């Protein structure tokens, strides 16, 4: 009482003796390195201790915190409350824990040889105030809540220099409460469905119709920033440029894009109009039902890309602000969404997405009809008797009203050639062929191949001085070098270890050009096995028959070349490994007969 009376107008520091007040000390780990400014301890604190501390000291514990208790009405605090009530044993893995500070800490070694915190002086919770207060309030309000099963991780920073405390503690509070915003989209990144899409996207090549030897990949960004991170991992500027050619920036597809494209395909423009996050949530609910047992196949990814091409083309048709748009660009997104869903409605979802995927473009006469449709839908939205079109577009009722309009400006005779036949639909969507594993193998082989012979030869020389890889890995590098020179087939073990070596060197920031400079071998141009394999994969059985027939009739292919073509066809059917030499022979054979108007 005397001290309190003497401290009028001044802050009274909190001193806690855990053994005296709580009956137990707190086991901890101390930061191994020492410095003059602070000490740091990590501990796991029982929920009973934190609840008792808040009961005894209340908001005085949170004087260095940025917020007082926000009650249990918000989403996060309700989640904390419900975990305490129903899953107290899961509190530790679910919760981020506390960041705390103190002026002084006392420790001792207990009978088990473990360092424990016995008392703290001027104890403050700078991050985790909501957690601490929730433990107290939940235990008080709900009889069934058992905080004895709750444990919370704690980081305790002890500022040694009293003068620097007022400078350092606010920084701890600021940074402990700061992080990049994490959206609902980010939180689902490890969903198996999204992992499968990533897998499909990396193994599905889009063919350039003007030059079938050129191929690109539509890059699905499962995790935010994944494209940039993958680009920055490339060791040299030339490798980065090659990466951009293989994965063009314009062909990056993010999670929100996938949900938008596919919800338009399934005629749900009202969800798309609600915004990226709400639309994504609705999409993922449906996806979890559809792919509960089966996982999506390559055709599903091709359909996503085809819808992306269709959306981008339609969006471009509307125009941009101050660049002669169809109308008010404030409702552009809603117009495009409703127009595409209406297109799928009047064509009974029979648009040939496989053809769009193969062409990687929308034909001019089709684009003319799309523009008519945009004007038609724009007029429908503008003529609605509503205060806000953007809000009205979120209503399923207004989508139903648009569907009820049977008179539209689209010439279905022009659209008809772009629809899929029943027979082709059956072939496309009832096939169970899944060659992802084989394609991944050729992608991994391509990664080995693109480093070049000089790299694999120079690596053994480089390793004599640096020892950046093990002796076993060096042996694999020599084997890879020899097989690249002779164009022999690689085993799965060699491919796997070759990729491990590359990744290991990238992690160590090794200069790949320096490794190449040590080799005296000439770096002859090597074929990219993944590009050739993906080219061959797109050729159907009827076209292969024509290839062999033309080769025999015209004499453009030798007996040996025709034999190799037949062998490769058989190996592809059985999904067997094909060596680089055979791949190259077939690739060159196809180039020889392209002049006979055969699309290969």
C-alpha positions in Angstrom: 0.0 0.0 0.0 2.9 2.3 0.8 4.6 1.7 -2.5 1.3 2.3 -4.4 0.7 5.5 -2.6 4.3 6.6 -3.4 3.9 5.7 -7.0 1.0 8.1 -7.7 1.2 9.1 -11.4 4.0 6.7 -12.1 3.8 3.2 -13.6 4.2 0.3 -11.1 6.3 -2.5 -12.8 4.9 -6.0 -12.6 7.0 -8.5 -10.7 6.0 -12.2 -10.8 7.5 -15.0 -8.8 6.2 -18.1 -10.6 7.2 -20.5 -7.9 5.6 -18.5 -5.1 2.5 -17.4 -7.0 1.9 -20.2 -9.4 3.6 -23.1 -7.6 5.8 -23.9 -10.6 8.7 -22.5 -12.6 8.7 -22.4 -16.4 11.2 -24.6 -18.3 13.0 -22.6 -21.0 15.8 -22.5 -23.6 18.2 -19.6 -23.4 19.7 -17.9 -26.5 23.2 -19.3 -26.8 25.0 -16.2 -27.9 25.5 -13.3 -25.5 25.3 -9.5 -26.1 25.1 -6.4 -24.0 21.7 -5.2 -25.0 19.4 -8.2 -24.3 18.9 -11.8 -23.4 16.3 -14.0 -25.0 14.4 -17.1 -23.7 12.0 -19.5 -25.4 9.4 -21.3 -23.3 6.1 -23.2 -23.4 3.8 -21.7 -20.8 0.7 -23.6 -19.3 -2.6 -21.9 -20.0 -3.3 -21.9 -16.2 -0.4 -19.6 -15.6 -1.4 -17.1 -18.3 -5.0 -17.1 -17.2 -4.0 -16.5 -13.5 -1.6 -13.7 -14.6 -4.4 -11.9 -16.5 -6.8 -12.3 -13.5 -4.2 -10.8 -11.2 -2.8 -8.0 -13.3 -5.4 -7.5 -16.1 -4.6 -4.9 -18.7 -1.4 -3.8 -16.9 0.2 -6.8 -18.6 -0.7 -5.1 -22.0 0.7 -1.6 -21.4 3.3 -2.2 -24.1 0.7 -3.9 -26.4 -0.8 -2.1 -29.3 -4.4 -3.1 -28.4 -6.5 -3.9 -25.3 -8.7 -7.0 -25.4 -11.1 -6.8 -28.4 -13.7 -9.1 -26.8 -14.8 -12.4 -28.5 -17.0 -11.0 -31.2 -14.4 -10.9 -34.0 -13.5 -13.9 -36.2 -10.0 -14.4 -34.8 -10.9 -14.1 -31.1 -14.0 -16.4 -31.6 -11.6 -18.9 -33.1 -9.2 -18.7 -30.1 -12.2 -19.1 -27.8 -13.6 -22.2 -29.6 -10.2 -23.8 -29.7 -9.9 -23.4 -25.9 -13.4 -24.8 -25.4 -13.4 -27.7 -27.8 -9.8 -28.5 -28.8 -7.5 -27.3 -26.0 -4.9 -29.8 -26.9 -4.5 -28.2 -30.3 -4.0 -24.7 -29.0 -0.2 -24.9 -29.2 0.1 -25.8 -32.9 -2.8 -23.4 -33.9 -1.6 -20.3 -32.0 1.4 -18.1 -32.9 2.2 -17.6 -29.2 3.4 -14.6 -27.2 6.2 -12.0 -27.6 7.0 -10.7 -24.1 9.6 -8.4 -22.5 11.1 -8.0 -19.0 13.6 -5.8 -17.3 15.1 -8.7 -15.3 14.7 -12.5 -15.2 15.8 -15.0 -12.6 16.6 -18.6 -13.6 18.0 -21.8 -12.0 18.8 -25.4 -13.0 16.1 -27.8 -11.7 16.7 -31.4 -10.6 16.3 -32.7 -14.1 19.2 -30.4 -15.3 16.7 -28.1 -17.1 17.0 -24.3 -17.0 13.8 -22.8 -15.6 12.5 -19.2 -15.2 11.6 -18.6 -11.5 10.7 -14.9 -11.6 10.5 -11.8 -13.9 10.5 -8.1 -13.3 8.5 -5.5 -15.3 6.8 -8.3 -17.4 4.9 -7.1 -20.5 3.1 -8.9 -23.3 3.8 -6.9 -26.5 2.2 -9.4 -28.8 -0.4 -12.0 -27.8 -2.6 -9.9 -25.6 -5.8 -11.3 -27.3 -4.5 -14.9 -26.6 -3.9 -14.2 -22.9 -7.1 -12.3 -22.3 -9.1 -15.0 -24.2 -7.7 -17.7 -21.9 -9.0 -15.8 -18.8 -12.4 -14.8 -20.2 -13.2 -18.2 -21.8 -12.3 -20.0 -18.5 -14.5 -17.6 -16.6 -17.5 -17.7 -19.0 -17.6 -21.4 -20.0 -17.5 -24.0 -17.3 -16.5 -26.7 -19.7 -13.4 -24.8 -20.8 -10.3 -26.6 -19.4 -7.2 -24.3 -19.7 -5.1 -26.9 -17.9 -4.8 -28.6 -21.3 -3.7 -25.4 -23.1 -0.1 -24.6 -23.7 1.3 -21.5 -25.3 4.7 -20.8 -26.8 6.5 -17.6 -25.5 9.5 -15.6 -26.5 10.8 -13.5 -23.6 13.2 -10.7 -24.3 15.1 -9.2 -21.4 16.4 -5.7 -22.1 19.5 -5.2 -19.9 20.1 -1.5 -20.6 17.3 0.5 -18.8 18.0 3.6 -20.9 17.5 1.7 -24.2 14.4 -0.1 -23.0 12.0 2.7 -24.1 13.5 2.7 -27.6 13.8 -1.1 -28.0 10.4 -2.3 -26.6 8.3 -0.3 -29.1 10.3 -1.8 -32.0 9.7 -5.3 -30.6 6.0 -4.5 -30.3 5.9 -3.1 -33.9 7.7 -5.9 -35.6 6.1 -8.7 -33.5 2.7 -7.3 -34.7 3.8 -6.9 -38.3 3.7 -9.3 -41.2 2.6 -9.4 -44.8 -1.1 -9.8 -45.1 -2.2 -13.4 -45.5 -5.5 -13.8 -47.4 -7.9 -16.8 -47.4 -6.5 -17.5 -50.9 -3.0 -17.8 -49.4 -4.2 -20.1 -46.6 -5.4 -22.8 -49.1 -2.1 -23.0 -51.0 -1.4 -26.5 -49.8 -4.8 -27.9 -50.8 -4.2 -31.3 -52.7 -6.3 -30.0 -55.6 -4.0 -27.0 -56.1 -0.9 -29.1 -55.7 -2.3 -31.3 -58.5 -2.9 -28.3 -60.7 0.7 -27.1 -60.2 1.9 -30.6 -61.2 -0.3 -30.6 -64.3 0.8 -27.1 -65.3 4.5 -27.8 -65.2 4.1 -30.9 -67.4 1.6 -29.6 -70.0 3.1 -27.9 -73.0 1.3 -25.5 -75.3 2.3 -25.8 -79.0 3.0 -22.8 -81.2 0.9 -23.6 -84.4 3.3 -21.7 -86.6 6.3 -23.7 -85.4 5.5 -26.9 -83.6 9.1 -27.1 -82.3 8.4 -24.1 -80.1 6.5 -24.8 -76.9 5.6 -22.8 -73.8 4.0 -23.6 -70.5 1.2 -21.9 -68.7 2.6 -21.4 -65.2 0.1 -22.0 -62.3 1.2 -20.0 -59.3 0.0 -22.1 -56.4 1.8 -19.9 -53.8 1.9 -16.1 -54.1 5.2 -15.0 -55.6 6.1 -18.5 -56.9 6.8 -17.3 -60.5 9.2 -14.6 -59.4 11.0 -16.9 -57.0 11.4 -19.6 -59.6 12.8 -17.0 -62.1 15.2 -15.6 -59.5 16.5 -19.1 -58.8 17.9 -19.4 -62.3 21.7 -18.9 -61.9 22.5 -16.7 -64.9 20.9 -14.0 -67.0 20.7 -16.2 -70.0 19.0 -19.0 -68.0 16.5 -16.4 -66.8 15.8 -15.3 -70.3 15.3 -19.0 -71.3 12.9 -19.3 -68.3 10.8 -16.4 -69.6 10.6 -17.9 -73.0 9.5 -21.2 -71.6 7.1 -19.7 -69.0 6.0 -16.3 -70.4 4.8 -13.8 -67.8 1.6 -13.4 -69.8 0.9 -17.1 -69.2 1.0 -17.0 -65.4 -2.3 -18.2 -63.8 -3.1 -17.5 -60.2 -5.6 -19.3 -57.9 -8.1 -16.5 -58.1 -7.9 -16.6 -62.0 -8.7 -20.4 -62.0 -11.8 -19.9 -59.9 -12.9 -17.0 -62.1 -12.5 -18.9 -65.4 -14.1 -22.1 -64.2 -17.0 -20.4 -62.4 -17.8 -18.6 -65.7 -17.6 -21.9 -67.5 -20.1 -23.4 -65.1 -22.3 -20.4 -65.6 -22.0 -18.7 -62.2 -21.1 -15.1 -63.1 -22.9 -13.8 -59.9 -20.2 -15.5 -57.8 -17.4 -13.9 -60.0 -19.0 -10.5 -59.5 -18.7 -10.9 -55.7 -14.9 -10.4 -56.0 -11.9 -12.7 -56.0 -12.0 -14.0 -52.5 -15.7 -14.8 -52.2 -15.7 -16.3 -55.7 -12.7 -18.4 -54.9 -14.3 -19.7 -51.7 -17.4 -20.8 -53.6 -15.3 -22.5 -56.3 -13.2 -24.4 -53.8 -16.4 -25.8 -52.1 -17.6 -27.2 -55.4 -14.2 -28.5 -56.3 -13.9 -30.5 -53.0 -17.2 -32.2 -53.9 -16.2 -33.0 -57.5 -12.7 -34.2 -56.8 -13.4 -35.9 -53.5 -12.2 -39.3 -54.8 -10.6 -38.5 -58.1 -7.9 -36.0 -58.9 -8.1 -33.6 -61.9 -6.3 -34.8 -65.1 -4.5 -33.0 -67.9 -7.7 -32.3 -69.8 -9.0 -30.3 -66.8 -5.9 -28.1 -66.9 -6.2 -27.6 -70.6 -9.8 -26.5 -70.1 -8.6 -24.0 -67.5 -6.1 -22.5 -70.0 -8.7 -22.5 -72.8 -11.0 -20.6 -70.6 -8.2 -18.2 -69.7 -7.6 -17.5 -73.4 -11.3 -17.0 -74.0 -11.6 -14.6 -71.0 -8.5 -12.6 -72.0 -9.7 -12.2 -75.5 -13.2 -11.1 -74.4 -11.8 -8.7 -71.8 -9.6 -7.1 -74.5 -12.6 -6.8 -76.8 -14.4 -4.6 -74.3 -11.6 -2.1 -74.4 -10.0 0.1 -71.8 -10.7 3.5 -70.3 -10.0 6.4 -72.8 -9.3 3.8 -75.5 -12.7 3.5 -77.2 -14.3 1.0 -74.8 -17.8 -0.5 -75.5 -19.1 1.4 -72.5 -18.5 2.4 -68.8 -15.4 0.5 -67.7 -16.6 0.5 -64.1 -18.9 -2.4 -65.0 -16.5 -4.0 -67.5 -15.7 -7.0 -65.3 -19.4 -7.7 -64.7 -20.2 -7.4 -68.5 -17.4 -9.8 -69.5 -18.4 -12.3 -66.8 -22.1 -12.3 -67.7 -21.3 -12.3 -71.5 -19.1 -15.4 -71.2 -21.5 -17.3 -69.0 -24.3 -16.4 -71.4 -22.2 -17.7 -74.3 -21.9 -21.1 -72.5 -25.6 -21.0 -71.7 -26.7 -20.6 -75.3 -24.2 -23.2 -76.5 -25.1 -25.7 -73.7 -21.4 -25.7 -72.6 -20.4 -27.4 -75.8 -17.7 -24.9 -76.8 -14.7 -27.0 -78.0 -12.1 -26.0 -75.3 -9.7 -28.6 -76.7 -9.6 -26.7 -80.0 -8.9 -23.4 -78.2 -6.2 -25.1 -76.3 -4.6 -26.5 -79.5 -4.9 -23.1 -81.3 -3.9 -21.0 -78.3 -6.1 -18.3 -79.8 -9.7 -17.3 -80.7 -10.6 -17.1 -84.4 -11.5 -13.7 -85.8 -15.1 -14.6 -86.8 -15.7 -15.9 -83.3 -14.4 -12.6 -81.8 -16.9 -10.6 -83.9 -19.7 -12.6 -82.3 -18.2 -12.1 -78.9 -18.2 -8.4 -79.3 -21.9 -8.4 -80.3 -22.5 -10.4 -77.1 -20.6 -7.9 -75.0 -22.8 -5.0 -76.3 -25.9 -7.0 -75.7 -25.0 -7.9 -72.1 -23.8 -4.4 -71.4 -27.1 -3.0 -72.5 -28.9 -5.5 -70.3 -26.9 -4.5 -67.2 -27.3 -0.7 -67.9 -31.1 -1.0 -68.3 -31.6 -2.8 -65.0 -33.7 -0.7 -62.6 -31.1 -0.8 -59.8 -29.1 1.7 -57.7 -25.8 -0.1 -58.2 -25.1 -2.4 -61.1 -22.0 -3.8 -59.3 -24.3 -5.0 -56.5 -27.0 -6.2 -58.7 -24.5 -8.4 -60.6 -23.9 -10.4 -57.4 -27.5 -11.6 -57.4 -28.3 -15.0 -59.0 -31.8 -13.6 -59.7 -30.4 -11.1 -62.3 -28.4 -13.9 -63.9 -31.6 -15.9 -64.2 -33.3 -12.9 -65.9 -30.6 -12.7 -68.5 -30.9 -16.5 -69.2 -34.6 -16.0 -69.8 -33.9 -13.7 -72.7 -33.9 -16.0 -75.8 -33.4 -13.2 -78.4 -29.7 -12.4 -78.8 -27.5 -11.0 -81.6 -25.1 -14.0 -81.7 -25.0 -15.8 -85.1 -25.0 -19.5 -83.9 -24.2 -20.7 -87.4 -20.8 -18.9 -87.1 -20.3 -20.3 -83.6 -21.3 -23.9 -84.6 -17.9 -25.0 -86.0 -16.4 -24.1 -82.7 -18.6 -26.5 -80.8 -17.6 -30.0 -79.9 -19.3 -33.0 -81.3 -20.7 -35.8 -79.2 -18.1 -38.3 -80.4 -15.2 -35.9 -79.8 -16.6 -35.0 -76.4 -16.6 -38.6 -75.4 -13.0 -39.1 -76.6 -11.8 -35.9 -74.7 -13.6 -36.3 -71.4 -13.9 -40.0 -70.9 -10.2 -40.8 -71.4 -8.3 -41.9 -68.3 -4.8 -41.6 -69.7 -2.5 -39.8 -67.3 1.1 -39.4 -68.4 2.2 -36.8 -65.8 4.8 -39.0 -64.3 6.5 -39.7 -67.6 6.3 -36.0 -68.6 7.9 -35.0 -65.3 10.7 -37.5 -66.0 11.5 -35.7 -69.4 11.3 -32.3 -67.7 13.8 -33.5 -65.1 16.0 -34.9 -67.9 15.7 -31.5 -69.7 17.0 -29.7 -66.7 20.2 -31.9 -66.8 20.4 -31.5 -70.6 20.2 -27.7 -70.6 23.3 -27.3 -68.4 25.4 -28.7 -71.3 28.3 -31.1 -71.6 30.9 -28.4 -70.5 29.1 -27.9 -67.2 29.0 -31.6 -66.3 32.6 -32.0 -67.4 33.8 -28.9 -65.6 32.0 -29.8 -62.4 34.4 -32.7 -61.5 37.3 -30.2 -62.0 35.7 -27.6 -59.9 34.9 -30.1 -57.2 38.5 -31.1 -56.7 39.2 -27.7 -55.0 35.8 -26.8 -53.6 34.2 -30.1 -52.5 30.8 -28.6 -53.1 29.4 -32.1 -53.9 30.2 -35.5 -52.5 32.3 -38.1 -54.2 29.2 -40.1 -55.1 27.6 -37.1 -56.7 30.9 -36.4 -58.6 30.7 -39.9 -60.0 27.1 -39.3 -61.2 28.2 -36.0 -62.8 30.9 -37.9 -64.8 28.4 -40.5 -65.9 25.9 -37.8 -67.0 28.7 -36.1 -69.0 29.6 -39.3 -70.8 25.9 -40.2 -71.6 25.3 -36.7 -72.9 28.3 -37.0 -75.3 27.1 -40.4 -76.5 23.4 -39.5 -76.3 22.6 -42.7 -74.4 19.5 -43.3 -72.3 19.5 -42.2 -68.6 18.3 -44.3 -65.7 15.8 -42.8 -63.2 18.5 -42.8 -60.5 20.8 -40.8 -62.7 18.1 -38.3 -63.6 17.1 -37.9 -59.9 20.7 -37.5 -58.7 21.5 -35.0 -61.6 18.7 -32.8 -60.4 19.8 -33.1 -56.8 23.3 -31.9 -57.8 21.8 -28.9 -59.7 19.5 -27.9 -56.8 22.4 -28.3 -54.3 24.6 -26.0 -56.3 21.9 -23.4 -56.7 21.3 -23.4 -52.9 25.0 -22.7 -52.4 25.0 -19.9 -55.0 27.7 -21.6 -57.1 28.7 -19.8 -60.3 27.6 -22.1 -63.2 29.5 -20.1 -65.8 32.7 -20.5 -63.8 32.2 -24.3 -63.7 31.8 -24.4 -67.5 34.9 -22.3 -68.1 37.0 -25.1 -66.5 36.1 -27.6 -69.2 38.1 -28.0 -72.4 35.3 -29.8 -74.2 33.2 -28.2 -76.8 29.6 -27.5 -75.8 27.7 -28.8 -78.8 24.0 -27.9 -78.9 21.9 -30.6 -77.2 18.2 -31.3 -78.0 15.7 -30.6 -75.3 14.1 -34.0 -74.6 11.0 -32.5 -72.9 10.1 -30.4 -76.0 10.5 -33.4 -78.3 8.6 -35.7 -76.0 5.7 -33.3 -75.7 5.7 -32.8 -79.5 5.4 -36.5 -80.0 2.8 -36.9 -77.3 0.3 -34.7 -79.3 0.4 -36.9 -82.4 -2.5 -39.3 -82.6 -2.4 -42.9 -84.0 -3.8 -41.9 -87.4 -1.2 -39.2 -87.9 1.6 -41.7 -87.0 0.3 -44.0 -89.7 0.5 -41.2 -92.2 4.0 -40.3 -91.1 5.2 -43.9 -91.7 3.3 -44.1 -95.0 4.7 -40.8 -96.3 8.2 -41.7 -95.2 8.0 -45.0 -97.1 6.3 -43.7 -100.3 8.4 -40.5 -100.7 11.7 -42.0 -99.7 12.3 -39.1 -97.4 12.8 -41.4 -94.5 15.4 -44.2 -94.5 14.6 -47.8 -93.4 16.5 -47.0 -90.1 14.5 -43.9 -89.5 11.2 -45.6 -90.0 12.3 -48.4 -87.7 13.2 -45.9 -85.0 9.8 -44.1 -85.5 7.9 -47.4 -85.0 10.0 -48.3 -81.9 9.4 -44.9 -80.3 5.6 -45.2 -81.0 5.6 -48.5 -79.2 7.7 -47.2 -76.3 5.3 -44.2 -75.9 2.3 -46.5 -75.7 4.0 -48.6 -73.0 5.3 -45.4 -71.3 8.9 -46.7 -71.5 12.1 -44.6 -71.4 13.3 -43.3 -74.8 16.9 -42.4 -75.2 18.0 -39.0 -76.5 19.3 -40.4 -79.8 16.0 -42.0 -80.7 14.1 -38.9 -79.7 16.3 -36.8 -82.0 16.0 -39.1 -84.9 12.1 -39.1 -84.7 12.2 -35.3 -84.3 14.3 -34.8 -87.4 12.1 -37.4 -89.3 9.0 -35.3 -88.6 10.7 -32.2 -89.8 11.5 -33.9 -93.1 7.9 -34.7 -93.9 6.3 -31.5 -92.6 6.5 -30.1 -96.2 3.8 -32.6 -97.2 1.1 -30.5 -95.3 1.2 -32.9 -92.4 0.5 -31.1 -89.1 3.2 -32.5 -86.8 
